[in-house]
Amino acid sequence: MFDRLEDLLIRLEEILSELQEPDVASDQVRFRKLMKEQNDLTPIVEAYKEYKSCKQAVEDSLQMLEEESDEEMRELAKEELNESKARIEELEKELKILLLPKDPNDDKNVIVEIRAGAGGDEAALFAAEIYRMYLHYAESRRWKVELVECEEIGIGGMKNVTFMINGNGAYSVMKYESGVHRVQRVPETESGGRIHTSTITVAVMPEAEEVDIQIDEKDIRIDVMRASGNGGQCVNTTDSAVRLTHYPTGIVIYSQTEKSQLQNKEKAFALLRAKLYDMECQKQHDAEAEARKSQIGTGDRSEKIRTYNFPQGRVTDHRIGLTLYKLDKIMNGDIQEIIDACIAADQAAKLANMNE
């Protein structure tokens, strides 16, 4: 591990030196590549430099204990020795996590697709609530959200809704939301007061650039039409809605949220690229089944990942056995504690695999 850290330290120095070269700024591709590599390496190298500093502090403290006769100075040396040793243990754990292989999609924006499952209108109402939960969470992270498509029902629910989140590292966080979300509560329409169970599915896909996925024009049919629906933010009254049909996969994309046909077309293609790219990623996951088992929530979308129990005011994430009794806050977008726990569990599983 430490040989690799020394190599990374040297590499960061090389990058900083290259960035000083006058011709780098004129080559935007090279400049962006170097800046990204610098950003990736800096936290690792800083932690390693602190580790080396603490190791030196331990040696200095031990030498002082050997040479120093003054009791007060010896006590100071012992105190510094204990602090440095404790920090070294912390840094060793941090460095192992920082050196874990990084998901190449982690820095990407995401496209999120929420679909009502079992439960009829109640599932559609819950889909709309989960959509708002993610809007509030994105707002707390200062991420930008763009609606791509949605199908509303008259009582305020959504049969399905697709939206894009633009934000640094959005996929690294949101990927843990993929799966089946279950709600248990008494519906407003239920006169008997019985608890009803409904489900929705959430798919989180990394945004795919044109370089990631090439789409042949011969494989696409583009239809233009007037938007339709129950009104509200998802509908407009011009012939600007766009429907894409991808012949090889049978995927159909419908985008109508913008007034401009061009903007709807761009959104539809962005969603199609993301779906095709996601299919490729799923194939890789299937090919590496054992590796996927060590990951939290980035594999099977049919997996029931979370239950929202309204009568008891609790939310349980079944993958990691976490239960929180703050349902109101979570539904208002306060999901960071759940995501942090998923990330920690994912890292722990990967570290365990490395040590096997």
Secondary structure as GFF3:
##gff-version 3
##sequence-region A 1 356
A	DSSP	alpha_helix	2	19	.	.	.	ID=ss1
A	DSSP	alpha_helix	28	67	.	.	.	ID=ss2
A	DSSP	alpha_helix	71	98	.	.	.	ID=ss3
A	DSSP	beta_strand	110	116	.	.	.	ID=ss4
A	DSSP	alpha_helix	121	140	.	.	.	ID=ss5
A	DSSP	beta_strand	144	152	.	.	.	ID=ss6
A	DSSP	beta_strand	158	166	.	.	.	ID=ss7
A	DSSP	alpha_helix	170	174	.	.	.	ID=ss8
A	DSSP	three_ten_helix	175	177	.	.	.	ID=ss9
A	DSSP	beta_strand	179	185	.	.	.	ID=ss10
A	DSSP	beta_strand	196	206	.	.	.	ID=ss11
A	DSSP	three_ten_helix	217	219	.	.	.	ID=ss12
A	DSSP	beta_strand	220	225	.	.	.	ID=ss13
A	DSSP	three_ten_helix	232	234	.	.	.	ID=ss14
A	DSSP	beta_strand	241	246	.	.	.	ID=ss15
A	DSSP	beta_strand	251	255	.	.	.	ID=ss16
A	DSSP	alpha_helix	261	287	.	.	.	ID=ss17
A	DSSP	alpha_helix	289	293	.	.	.	ID=ss18
A	DSSP	beta_strand	304	309	.	.	.	ID=ss19
A	DSSP	beta_strand	314	317	.	.	.	ID=ss20
A	DSSP	beta_strand	322	324	.	.	.	ID=ss21
A	DSSP	alpha_helix	327	331	.	.	.	ID=ss22
A	DSSP	alpha_helix	336	355	.	.	.	ID=ss23
###
